[in-house]
Amino acid sequence: MKVQGEDIVLHLQKNKNLLSPDYTETLYSPTGERITTRPQHKEHCYYQGHIVNEKDSTASISTCGGLRGYFKHRDQSYLIEPLKLTDQGEHAVYKYERKEPNRAKRSCGMKYSDSKNDLIRTPRAVKSREEQDFLQSEKFIELYLVLDNALYKHHKENQTVIRTLIFDVTNLLNVIYNTIKVHVALTGFEIWNDADKIKVVQNSGTFHNFLNWRRRDLLKRKTHDHAQFLTGLSFNHQLTGSAASNSICLPTSVSIIEAFRKGKFSLVGVMSHELGHVLGMPDQPHTTKCPSGSCVMNQYLSSKFPKDFSPSCRSHFEKFLLSKKPRCLLNVPAPESIVTNPICGNGILERGEDCDCGAPE
């Protein structure tokens, strides 16, 4: 495509880990009965990639109903969308420069679930072979999303629009976390379309209410590593999200996210930030520099799309992995249940393959 008079080529690959094998969608009947389905989105249309011959470029693209998505070219973010009322498959490409009004110095409220859990030991300078293998292995997070009644109504009760938003932000989460060899697989979502299942308030009380609900309800019926609660309510006191620090794989692994009036890029910025806390990363000073112009763990959350983890955050993540050894991150989808078609040469043993040794030398 042509951008600012320059021809660029996007190299894209299907996000094969977008959905977990046991992906589910849950809604509620008018009488409050839970209705869970297992849609087989085997031919999903979400891709990740980069611009050919351009370092630090990135792309998150969907081919659902035309080409749409995000890419970064020479430190500038762009959006691509199909033009309506055209039969030629034409698309518009424009700069993304959204600014959220009256959102200066919005921050998160990181929670400490208990002192024992939050203690991170300093690892030894010399790592054992087992520790090296653990650090270098690919990590998988099974993410479950819960949307409250206010957010459902904010999107005019349109389940198709909500599903598209959820897939979009999950794909963008992978653009961010793949930089540290972490894949985020959506294991399911549920919409409280009839009524909220907890008391949703404009302060941190929502965090504790959601945490308790996950323990007594969600964990008993759905396997997942981390749950995020997206609310259409606006929090007080410049709070935009909150998470249980150092909690991945534990019953306390939850985050709450203010999704009120947020586009998908600013929304995924908050979601990725809170997930970073869950993985042992602290807030970073707002002066911390990252190539994208917006660090994931900046203490003041921005409407810019973040892509980078600072060296300090990467170090904290490594210390967390070696100290806590969260084994749930090593759960790789079984060959018989990967939701996309098998791809020869991707290094993953999938259904119908006797072996897959990776790309040819």
ABEGO torsion letter per residue (X at the ends): XBBGGBBBBBBBBBBAAABBAABBBBBBBAAGBBBBBBBBBAABABBBEBBBGBBGBBBBBBABGEBBEBBBBGGBBBBBBBBBGBAAGBBBBBBBABBBBGABGBBBBBBBABAAAABBBBBBABBBAAAAAAAABBBBBBBBBBBBAAAAAAAGGBAAAAAAAAAAAAAAAAAAAAAAGBBBBBAEBBBBAABBABBBBABAAAAAAAAAAAAAAAAAABBBABBBBBBABBBBGGBABBBBBGABGBAABBBBBBABGBBAAAAAAAAAAAAAAAAGBBBBBAABBBAAGBBAABABBBABBBABBBAAAAAAAAAAAAAAGBAAAABBBBAAABABBBBBGAGBBBBGBABBAEBBX
